[in-house]
Amino acid sequence: MSAALLPTTPLDHAWIAAHIPHSGAMCLLDGVEAWDDTRIRCTATSHRDPHNPLRARGRLGSACGIEYAAQAMAVHGALVGANDGDNAGPRVGFLASVRSVEAHVARLDIFAAPLTIEAERLSGDGNSVLYAFTVRCDAQLLLSGRAAVMLDASALLPGSGAPATNKGEAP
């Protein structure tokens, strides 16, 4: 990631849970340490929780860090959306793709210290955003990559008035 973010008023788990579409144990982030118009830095300790819903066979694989990063991106979107003067309400986004993902460890649950999740908006428009992300524990880089997020995907949800499609259905 680029230059250090200046600290902002920290936002806690309750704030995050109220502003992203993840609830209960699936809301993985503990707080937001800093953010600006293009970047965000969050913390998490849920990787240590034996009841983390992403665990498989008692382990939390490093690929699960993509979900931590996606939630940081969702929080960033909520923060930026709250400051852009758009009163259209919350926007639903979906992770469309990940690229150049590099896992530097096999598991996240073996780290005792909190995770630091950073995301930086590289580009975007009204329909999609490209982020770069990192997941670290202290100074150690655990996972990095890029993610494309499709915005305003709420129009594709059932009951939205948009035509429904079935996966695997021919266009």
Residue pairs with C-beta under 8 A, 6 or more apart in sequence:
1 39
1 118
1 120
1 132
1 134
2 39
2 120
5 33
5 34
5 35
5 36
5 39
5 40
5 41
6 34
6 36
7 33
7 34
8 32
8 33
8 34
8 35
10 31
10 32
10 33
11 31
11 32
11 75
12 30
12 31
13 27
13 29
13 30
13 31
15 32
16 27
16 29
16 31
16 32
16 42
16 71
16 75
17 23
17 27
19 75
19 78
19 79
19 90
20 27
20 71
20 74
20 75
20 78
21 74
21 92
22 28
22 71
22 74
25 46
25 49
25 51
25 52
25 53
26 53
27 71
28 44
28 46
28 47
28 52
28 54
28 67
28 68
28 71
29 42
29 43
29 44
29 46
29 68
29 71
29 72
29 75
29 117
30 42
30 43
30 44
30 45
30 46
30 114
31 42
31 43
32 40
32 41
32 42
32 75
32 79
33 41
33 42
33 43
33 116
34 40
34 41
35 41
35 75
35 76
35 79
37 80
37 83
37 121
38 120
38 121
39 76
39 118
39 119
39 120
39 121
40 72
40 73
40 75
40 76
40 79
40 118
40 119
41 116
41 117
41 118
42 68
42 71
42 72
42 75
42 116
42 117
42 118
43 114
43 115
43 116
43 117
44 68
44 114
44 115
44 117
45 114
45 115
46 52
47 60
47 64
47 68
47 108
47 109
47 111
47 115
48 109
48 111
48 112
50 58
52 60
52 109
54 60
54 64
54 67
55 109
59 107
59 109
60 107
60 108
60 109
61 106
61 107
61 108
62 103
62 104
62 105
62 106
62 107
62 108
62 142
62 143
63 101
63 103
63 143
64 108
65 103
65 108
65 115
65 117
65 135
65 142
65 143
66 95
66 98
66 101
66 143
66 145
66 147
68 115
68 117
68 135
69 117
69 119
69 131
69 133
69 134
69 135
69 143
69 145
69 147
70 95
70 147
70 149
71 117
72 117
72 118
72 119
72 133
73 93
73 95
73 119
73 129
73 131
73 133
73 147
73 149
74 93
76 119
76 121
76 131
77 91
77 93
77 129
77 149
77 151
78 90
81 90
81 91
91 151
91 152
91 154
92 152
92 153
92 154
92 157
93 129
93 149
93 150
93 151
93 152
93 153
94 149
94 150
94 153
95 147
95 148
95 149
96 128
96 148
96 149
96 150
97 147
97 148
98 145
98 146
98 147
98 148
99 145
99 146
99 147
99 148
100 144
100 145
100 146
101 143
101 144
101 145
101 146
102 143
102 144
102 145
103 142
103 143
104 140
104 141
104 142
104 143
104 144
105 140
105 142
105 143
108 115
108 135
108 142
111 137
111 140
111 142
113 137
113 138
114 137
115 135
115 136
115 137
115 142
116 135
116 136
116 137
117 133
117 134
117 135
117 136
118 133
118 134
118 136
119 131
119 132
119 133
119 147
120 131
120 132
120 133
121 129
121 130
121 131
122 130
122 131
122 132
122 146
123 129
123 130
124 130
124 151
126 151
126 152
127 150
127 151
127 152
128 148
128 149
128 150
128 151
129 148
129 149
129 151
130 146
130 147
130 148
130 149
131 146
131 147
131 148
131 149
132 144
132 145
132 146
133 143
133 144
133 145
133 146
133 147
134 141
134 143
134 144
135 141
135 142
135 143
135 144
136 142
154 160
155 161
155 162
156 162
158 164
